[in-house]
Amino acid sequence: MRVFVDRDLCYGSAECAHRAPAVFDFVDGFGVVRPGREETGEETGEDPSVLEAVEKCPSQAISITQAPPPAPDRP
């Protein structure tokens, strides 16, 4: 499993960093996944604090998926 924060949707409430600080951080006014924590594995994907961060994100910018997030468009 993979956790991802869409910076286009995130408006910087920092709810994720407060709810699951081992996985999320707050950098430059945006919630981010801590380096090395993108691949959640079953244990983190089922971690109640991570699931709560996904559910309670006010901008709905966090997702947990089976596949990696889409690569950014490059010109």
N, C-alpha and C positions, 0 to 999 in steps of 0.2 A: 504494500500500500504506500501511497505517496501523499504528503500534505503540501498544499500550495496556497500562497496568498497572491491574489490578483491585484497588483498595485494600481491598475486602472480603476478598480472598484473601491479599494481601501481609502478611507478618509482620515485615518489616524486616531481612532478612539482608544487604542491600546488595550482593548478588552482581551485580546488573545494573549498578550504578554502578561496580563494580570492573572488570567485563568490557567495558563499552562506555560509558565516561565522556562521550563526545561526544553520546550520545543520552539516557542516564539520569543521574539525580541522586538524592540521598538527602536527603529533607526531612521534618522532624517525625517521624522514625522510620520512614518508608516510602520505598520506591523510587518514583520518578516519572519520567515522560518530560519531558525539558527542554522549556521553551516553544519553540515553533516547530519541534520535531523530531517531532511526531505524524505528520505526513505524511512517510513515509520515502522514497518514490520507489523506483525499482528499485535504485539504487545503494546505499542504506542497507539496504533489505530483503534484499539479498543480501550485505551486509557480514557476514563471518564472526563478528565480535565481537557483533553484534546477534543473529544466529541462535544463537550460543552462549549469550547471556544468556537468550533464550527457553527454550532446551533445559535449561539448568542451574538455572533459577529453582527453589529448593526448594519454594516454595509454589505453583508453576505459575500465577502471577498475571499473566504477560506473554503477550500474544498479538500476532500480526501478521495482519491481515485485509485483504481487498480493500475491504470496506465500513467506514464509520465505526462506532465503538462505539455501543451503544444509549444513548439519552438517559436520564438519571436520572429515576426516577418522581417526579412532582410531585403533591402533593395538590390 
